[in-house]
Amino acid sequence: MAQYRSHTLDTLSYMESYLQTFHRTKDIFLKFRTSKATRTQADRQDWQLRELMANQRAKEVHHRTVANHRRQTDQERGKRSDRRADLIRCENHFNFIKMHYPTHFVSHVQRFGSISMYSTEIGQLAHKDRIRDGYRRSYKNDAARQILSQYGHQHALGMRLQAIEALSKVKGVIVAEDSGMEMPAFSSHSTPRRVHNGHMKNTSTLTELYTTLNIHYSDMMQQILGFTGQTAADDRRLPADPTELGLLPVEAFAQPEIPVADFQEADGFQIHRARCTGTKAFCNSGPRNECVGVQTGGEANSGDLRGQVVPRLLALFTIRNILIEVEAVHRLALVGILDPVNSGRFHIVSAHIQVRTWVNGRDMRIVSIGAVIGQAHVFPSGERQWIVNHRIDIRTFNEIY
């Protein structure tokens, strides 16, 4: 969280509470803080204790049985182990400068702004790009002038590329100087389009799709008709007649690729790939229908979920409306909505949002694939209940844990 580009009072309080929790429980990591010098000292102490105990046994004159010898050996080994653990516990500590820095993070952000603005990593990277790489390309003779010249050429070329990109956004085309041909402008910051992967066989009609998903025909048709009734009335709209709907060609998929804006990155995107195998097994295991986030209303709805619901992605399919003059393709998703506990409000004890399966069965709904905003990060919490992760994005969670 210290690397966030912007902070609020909530994120600062999270940082403070997480740091206090770490200091309360950091003793469990002491055994992993053993330095090489401490291990050498512990080995020397263990060797001295072993020699001392051996000398004491040699001075004993009475005869010992095998059982007594084994018992005494076990006791001596336990004593050496305890002495070694006590030494490591005394020598290991967290008293170094990097553990003291985080105590000033909150006050630093409040006074000066984001911590990343004062990071020395930029200087380290610049040393590699501007000094080391330039020195490798030089003749190693009067290298300073060659490094400056090489960096000047590289900087000028970069400025020219940025100018070409800025002009392409204004004019809409790029003119290739060598050929005089016009090429369509392309911005590296454009939003990637959604892609459907994993074509599923034997799902060319709605009837075959119902059979593959093991869903009753009437339930599925009712959801599609309900979705059709909510869409705007135009020429591209799906027919409201179930007979005509059953004649339309269908294509089902097992994995959508959903571009999601990168966390605190204005121009970056990461791709969420959610699995929806229906009733089919995935990797020699059971069916895999992952949870996604679906935007169903304004931010004032669904409590702290802000207009979102957390369903399981049951099916992903397209319907081609061939009954109209200009053929239209509708990309739809069948989801099973999970019931938000406490109307989607934060739980008082855990301070998290919880969801559960509906008591009266699976609440299915047809939504447009455009309403699916990405994968939902959930953790099991009890029987048929899950905790929704709303504090850390999926990519950062996977990198840390």
Contacts in CASP RR format, 6 or more apart in sequence:
PFRMAT RR
TARGET T0000
AUTHOR 0000-0000-0000
METHOD contacts of the structure
MODEL  1
MAQYRSHTLDTLSYMESYLQTFHRTKDIFLKFRTSKATRTQADRQDWQLR
ELMANQRAKEVHHRTVANHRRQTDQERGKRSDRRADLIRCENHFNFIKMH
YPTHFVSHVQRFGSISMYSTEIGQLAHKDRIRDGYRRSYKNDAARQILSQ
YGHQHALGMRLQAIEALSKVKGVIVAEDSGMEMPAFSSHSTPRRVHNGHM
KNTSTLTELYTTLNIHYSDMMQQILGFTGQTAADDRRLPADPTELGLLPV
EAFAQPEIPVADFQEADGFQIHRARCTGTKAFCNSGPRNECVGVQTGGEA
NSGDLRGQVVPRLLALFTIRNILIEVEAVHRLALVGILDPVNSGRFHIVS
AHIQVRTWVNGRDMRIVSIGAVIGQAHVFPSGERQWIVNHRIDIRTFNEI
Y
1 11 0 8 1.000
1 14 0 8 1.000
1 15 0 8 1.000
1 18 0 8 1.000
2 15 0 8 1.000
2 102 0 8 1.000
2 105 0 8 1.000
2 115 0 8 1.000
3 115 0 8 1.000
3 116 0 8 1.000
4 11 0 8 1.000
4 114 0 8 1.000
4 116 0 8 1.000
4 264 0 8 1.000
5 114 0 8 1.000
5 116 0 8 1.000
5 264 0 8 1.000
6 114 0 8 1.000
6 264 0 8 1.000
7 109 0 8 1.000
7 113 0 8 1.000
7 114 0 8 1.000
12 106 0 8 1.000
12 109 0 8 1.000
12 110 0 8 1.000
14 391 0 8 1.000
15 102 0 8 1.000
15 105 0 8 1.000
15 106 0 8 1.000
16 106 0 8 1.000
19 102 0 8 1.000
19 103 0 8 1.000
19 105 0 8 1.000
26 94 0 8 1.000
30 88 0 8 1.000
30 89 0 8 1.000
30 92 0 8 1.000
30 93 0 8 1.000
31 88 0 8 1.000
31 92 0 8 1.000
33 92 0 8 1.000
33 93 0 8 1.000
33 94 0 8 1.000
34 42 0 8 1.000
34 88 0 8 1.000
34 91 0 8 1.000
34 92 0 8 1.000
35 91 0 8 1.000
35 92 0 8 1.000
38 87 0 8 1.000
38 88 0 8 1.000
38 91 0 8 1.000
38 92 0 8 1.000
41 87 0 8 1.000
41 91 0 8 1.000
42 84 0 8 1.000
42 87 0 8 1.000
42 88 0 8 1.000
45 83 0 8 1.000
45 84 0 8 1.000
45 87 0 8 1.000
46 80 0 8 1.000
46 83 0 8 1.000
46 84 0 8 1.000
49 79 0 8 1.000
49 80 0 8 1.000
49 83 0 8 1.000
50 76 0 8 1.000
50 80 0 8 1.000
53 76 0 8 1.000
57 72 0 8 1.000
64 72 0 8 1.000
105 115 0 8 1.000
108 115 0 8 1.000
109 115 0 8 1.000
112 118 0 8 1.000
130 147 0 8 1.000
130 151 0 8 1.000
131 147 0 8 1.000
134 146 0 8 1.000
134 147 0 8 1.000
134 150 0 8 1.000
134 151 0 8 1.000
135 143 0 8 1.000
135 147 0 8 1.000
137 146 0 8 1.000
137 150 0 8 1.000
138 146 0 8 1.000
138 147 0 8 1.000
138 150 0 8 1.000
139 146 0 8 1.000
164 174 0 8 1.000
165 187 0 8 1.000
165 188 0 8 1.000
167 174 0 8 1.000
168 174 0 8 1.000
168 185 0 8 1.000
168 186 0 8 1.000
168 187 0 8 1.000
169 185 0 8 1.000
169 187 0 8 1.000
171 185 0 8 1.000
172 184 0 8 1.000
172 185 0 8 1.000
173 182 0 8 1.000
173 183 0 8 1.000
173 184 0 8 1.000
173 185 0 8 1.000
174 182 0 8 1.000
174 183 0 8 1.000
174 184 0 8 1.000
174 185 0 8 1.000
175 181 0 8 1.000
175 182 0 8 1.000
175 183 0 8 1.000
176 182 0 8 1.000
176 183 0 8 1.000
188 267 0 8 1.000
189 267 0 8 1.000
189 268 0 8 1.000
191 259 0 8 1.000
191 269 0 8 1.000
192 259 0 8 1.000
192 269 0 8 1.000
192 271 0 8 1.000
193 259 0 8 1.000
194 256 0 8 1.000
194 257 0 8 1.000
194 258 0 8 1.000
194 259 0 8 1.000
194 331 0 8 1.000
194 369 0 8 1.000
194 370 0 8 1.000
195 256 0 8 1.000
195 257 0 8 1.000
196 253 0 8 1.000
196 255 0 8 1.000
196 256 0 8 1.000
196 257 0 8 1.000
196 316 0 8 1.000
196 318 0 8 1.000
196 331 0 8 1.000
197 253 0 8 1.000
197 254 0 8 1.000
197 255 0 8 1.000
197 256 0 8 1.000
197 257 0 8 1.000
197 273 0 8 1.000
198 253 0 8 1.000
198 254 0 8 1.000
198 255 0 8 1.000
199 251 0 8 1.000
199 252 0 8 1.000
199 253 0 8 1.000
199 254 0 8 1.000
200 212 0 8 1.000
200 252 0 8 1.000
200 253 0 8 1.000
200 254 0 8 1.000
200 280 0 8 1.000
202 208 0 8 1.000
202 212 0 8 1.000
203 209 0 8 1.000
203 212 0 8 1.000
203 250 0 8 1.000
203 251 0 8 1.000
203 252 0 8 1.000
203 317 0 8 1.000
204 249 0 8 1.000
204 250 0 8 1.000
204 251 0 8 1.000
205 246 0 8 1.000
205 247 0 8 1.000
205 248 0 8 1.000
205 249 0 8 1.000
205 250 0 8 1.000
206 220 0 8 1.000
206 221 0 8 1.000
206 224 0 8 1.000
206 245 0 8 1.000
206 246 0 8 1.000
206 248 0 8 1.000
206 250 0 8 1.000
206 319 0 8 1.000
207 217 0 8 1.000
207 246 0 8 1.000
208 250 0 8 1.000
209 220 0 8 1.000
209 250 0 8 1.000
209 252 0 8 1.000
209 315 0 8 1.000
209 317 0 8 1.000
210 216 0 8 1.000
210 217 0 8 1.000
210 220 0 8 1.000
212 252 0 8 1.000
212 278 0 8 1.000
212 279 0 8 1.000
212 280 0 8 1.000
213 220 0 8 1.000
213 278 0 8 1.000
213 279 0 8 1.000
213 314 0 8 1.000
213 315 0 8 1.000
213 334 0 8 1.000
214 279 0 8 1.000
215 334 0 8 1.000
215 364 0 8 1.000
219 364 0 8 1.000
220 334 0 8 1.000
220 364 0 8 1.000
221 242 0 8 1.000
221 245 0 8 1.000
223 334 0 8 1.000
223 364 0 8 1.000
223 365 0 8 1.000
223 366 0 8 1.000
224 238 0 8 1.000
224 245 0 8 1.000
224 332 0 8 1.000
224 366 0 8 1.000
225 240 0 8 1.000
225 242 0 8 1.000
225 245 0 8 1.000
226 366 0 8 1.000
227 238 0 8 1.000
227 332 0 8 1.000
227 365 0 8 1.000
227 366 0 8 1.000
227 367 0 8 1.000
227 368 0 8 1.000
228 237 0 8 1.000
228 238 0 8 1.000
228 239 0 8 1.000
228 240 0 8 1.000
229 240 0 8 1.000
231 237 0 8 1.000
231 238 0 8 1.000
235 324 0 8 1.000
235 325 0 8 1.000
235 326 0 8 1.000
235 328 0 8 1.000
236 321 0 8 1.000
236 324 0 8 1.000
236 326 0 8 1.000
236 328 0 8 1.000
238 245 0 8 1.000
238 248 0 8 1.000
238 319 0 8 1.000
238 321 0 8 1.000
238 330 0 8 1.000
239 245 0 8 1.000
239 248 0 8 1.000
239 321 0 8 1.000
239 323 0 8 1.000
244 323 0 8 1.000
245 319 0 8 1.000
247 323 0 8 1.000
248 319 0 8 1.000
248 320 0 8 1.000
248 321 0 8 1.000
248 322 0 8 1.000
248 323 0 8 1.000
249 319 0 8 1.000
249 320 0 8 1.000
249 322 0 8 1.000
250 317 0 8 1.000
250 318 0 8 1.000
250 319 0 8 1.000
250 320 0 8 1.000
251 317 0 8 1.000
251 318 0 8 1.000
251 320 0 8 1.000
252 315 0 8 1.000
252 316 0 8 1.000
252 317 0 8 1.000
253 276 0 8 1.000
253 316 0 8 1.000
253 317 0 8 1.000
253 318 0 8 1.000
254 275 0 8 1.000
254 276 0 8 1.000
254 277 0 8 1.000
254 280 0 8 1.000
254 316 0 8 1.000
255 273 0 8 1.000
255 274 0 8 1.000
255 275 0 8 1.000
255 276 0 8 1.000
255 316 0 8 1.000
256 273 0 8 1.000
256 274 0 8 1.000
256 276 0 8 1.000
256 313 0 8 1.000
256 316 0 8 1.000
256 333 0 8 1.000
256 369 0 8 1.000
256 372 0 8 1.000
257 271 0 8 1.000
257 272 0 8 1.000
257 273 0 8 1.000
258 271 0 8 1.000
258 272 0 8 1.000
258 273 0 8 1.000
258 274 0 8 1.000
258 292 0 8 1.000
258 372 0 8 1.000
258 373 0 8 1.000
258 374 0 8 1.000
258 375 0 8 1.000
259 269 0 8 1.000
259 270 0 8 1.000
259 271 0 8 1.000
259 272 0 8 1.000
260 269 0 8 1.000
260 270 0 8 1.000
260 271 0 8 1.000
260 272 0 8 1.000
260 373 0 8 1.000
260 374 0 8 1.000
261 268 0 8 1.000
261 269 0 8 1.000
262 268 0 8 1.000
262 269 0 8 1.000
262 270 0 8 1.000
262 395 0 8 1.000
263 393 0 8 1.000
263 395 0 8 1.000
263 396 0 8 1.000
270 395 0 8 1.000
272 374 0 8 1.000
272 375 0 8 1.000
272 394 0 8 1.000
273 375 0 8 1.000
274 290 0 8 1.000
274 292 0 8 1.000
274 313 0 8 1.000
274 372 0 8 1.000
274 374 0 8 1.000
274 375 0 8 1.000
275 282 0 8 1.000
275 288 0 8 1.000
275 289 0 8 1.000
275 290 0 8 1.000
275 313 0 8 1.000
276 288 0 8 1.000
276 289 0 8 1.000
276 290 0 8 1.000
276 313 0 8 1.000
276 314 0 8 1.000
276 315 0 8 1.000
276 316 0 8 1.000
276 333 0 8 1.000
277 287 0 8 1.000
277 288 0 8 1.000
277 289 0 8 1.000
278 287 0 8 1.000
278 289 0 8 1.000
278 314 0 8 1.000
278 315 0 8 1.000
279 287 0 8 1.000
280 287 0 8 1.000
281 287 0 8 1.000
282 288 0 8 1.000
289 312 0 8 1.000
289 313 0 8 1.000
289 314 0 8 1.000
290 312 0 8 1.000
290 313 0 8 1.000
290 375 0 8 1.000
291 310 0 8 1.000
291 311 0 8 1.000
291 312 0 8 1.000
291 313 0 8 1.000
291 338 0 8 1.000
291 375 0 8 1.000
291 376 0 8 1.000
291 378 0 8 1.000
291 386 0 8 1.000
292 310 0 8 1.000
292 311 0 8 1.000
292 312 0 8 1.000
292 313 0 8 1.000
292 335 0 8 1.000
292 372 0 8 1.000
292 373 0 8 1.000
292 374 0 8 1.000
292 375 0 8 1.000
292 376 0 8 1.000
293 308 0 8 1.000
293 309 0 8 1.000
293 310 0 8 1.000
293 311 0 8 1.000
293 372 0 8 1.000
293 373 0 8 1.000
293 374 0 8 1.000
293 375 0 8 1.000
293 376 0 8 1.000
294 308 0 8 1.000
294 309 0 8 1.000
294 310 0 8 1.000
294 311 0 8 1.000
294 335 0 8 1.000
294 367 0 8 1.000
294 371 0 8 1.000
294 372 0 8 1.000
294 373 0 8 1.000
295 307 0 8 1.000
295 308 0 8 1.000
295 371 0 8 1.000
295 373 0 8 1.000
296 302 0 8 1.000
296 307 0 8 1.000
296 308 0 8 1.000
296 309 0 8 1.000
296 367 0 8 1.000
296 371 0 8 1.000
297 307 0 8 1.000
298 306 0 8 1.000
298 307 0 8 1.000
299 306 0 8 1.000
299 307 0 8 1.000
300 306 0 8 1.000
300 307 0 8 1.000
301 307 0 8 1.000
302 308 0 8 1.000
302 309 0 8 1.000
302 340 0 8 1.000
302 343 0 8 1.000
302 344 0 8 1.000
303 340 0 8 1.000
303 343 0 8 1.000
303 344 0 8 1.000
303 345 0 8 1.000
304 344 0 8 1.000
304 345 0 8 1.000
304 346 0 8 1.000
304 353 0 8 1.000
304 390 0 8 1.000
305 340 0 8 1.000
305 344 0 8 1.000
305 353 0 8 1.000
305 388 0 8 1.000
308 373 0 8 1.000
309 337 0 8 1.000
309 338 0 8 1.000
309 340 0 8 1.000
310 337 0 8 1.000
310 338 0 8 1.000
310 340 0 8 1.000
310 355 0 8 1.000
310 376 0 8 1.000
310 378 0 8 1.000
310 386 0 8 1.000
310 388 0 8 1.000
311 335 0 8 1.000
311 336 0 8 1.000
311 337 0 8 1.000
311 338 0 8 1.000
311 365 0 8 1.000
312 335 0 8 1.000
312 336 0 8 1.000
312 338 0 8 1.000
313 333 0 8 1.000
313 334 0 8 1.000
313 335 0 8 1.000
313 372 0 8 1.000
314 334 0 8 1.000
314 335 0 8 1.000
314 336 0 8 1.000
314 364 0 8 1.000
315 333 0 8 1.000
315 334 0 8 1.000
316 332 0 8 1.000
316 333 0 8 1.000
316 334 0 8 1.000
316 369 0 8 1.000
317 332 0 8 1.000
317 333 0 8 1.000
317 334 0 8 1.000
318 329 0 8 1.000
318 330 0 8 1.000
318 331 0 8 1.000
318 332 0 8 1.000
319 329 0 8 1.000
319 330 0 8 1.000
319 332 0 8 1.000
320 327 0 8 1.000
320 328 0 8 1.000
320 329 0 8 1.000
320 330 0 8 1.000
321 327 0 8 1.000
321 328 0 8 1.000
321 329 0 8 1.000
321 330 0 8 1.000
330 368 0 8 1.000
331 368 0 8 1.000
331 369 0 8 1.000
331 370 0 8 1.000
332 366 0 8 1.000
332 367 0 8 1.000
332 368 0 8 1.000
332 369 0 8 1.000
333 366 0 8 1.000
333 367 0 8 1.000
333 368 0 8 1.000
333 369 0 8 1.000
333 371 0 8 1.000
333 372 0 8 1.000
334 364 0 8 1.000
334 365 0 8 1.000
334 366 0 8 1.000
335 364 0 8 1.000
335 365 0 8 1.000
335 366 0 8 1.000
335 367 0 8 1.000
336 362 0 8 1.000
336 363 0 8 1.000
336 364 0 8 1.000
336 365 0 8 1.000
337 358 0 8 1.000
337 363 0 8 1.000
337 364 0 8 1.000
337 365 0 8 1.000
338 355 0 8 1.000
338 356 0 8 1.000
338 357 0 8 1.000
338 358 0 8 1.000
338 386 0 8 1.000
339 355 0 8 1.000
339 356 0 8 1.000
339 357 0 8 1.000
339 358 0 8 1.000
339 359 0 8 1.000
339 363 0 8 1.000
340 353 0 8 1.000
340 354 0 8 1.000
340 355 0 8 1.000
341 347 0 8 1.000
341 353 0 8 1.000
341 354 0 8 1.000
341 355 0 8 1.000
341 356 0 8 1.000
341 385 0 8 1.000
342 354 0 8 1.000
344 353 0 8 1.000
344 354 0 8 1.000
344 355 0 8 1.000
345 353 0 8 1.000
346 352 0 8 1.000
346 353 0 8 1.000
347 353 0 8 1.000
347 354 0 8 1.000
350 387 0 8 1.000
352 387 0 8 1.000
352 388 0 8 1.000
352 389 0 8 1.000
352 390 0 8 1.000
353 387 0 8 1.000
353 388 0 8 1.000
353 390 0 8 1.000
354 381 0 8 1.000
354 385 0 8 1.000
354 386 0 8 1.000
354 387 0 8 1.000
354 388 0 8 1.000
355 378 0 8 1.000
355 385 0 8 1.000
355 386 0 8 1.000
355 388 0 8 1.000
356 384 0 8 1.000
356 385 0 8 1.000
356 386 0 8 1.000
357 384 0 8 1.000
375 394 0 8 1.000
376 388 0 8 1.000
377 388 0 8 1.000
377 389 0 8 1.000
377 394 0 8 1.000
377 397 0 8 1.000
378 386 0 8 1.000
378 387 0 8 1.000
378 388 0 8 1.000
378 389 0 8 1.000
379 386 0 8 1.000
379 387 0 8 1.000
379 389 0 8 1.000
380 386 0 8 1.000
381 387 0 8 1.000
389 397 0 8 1.000
END
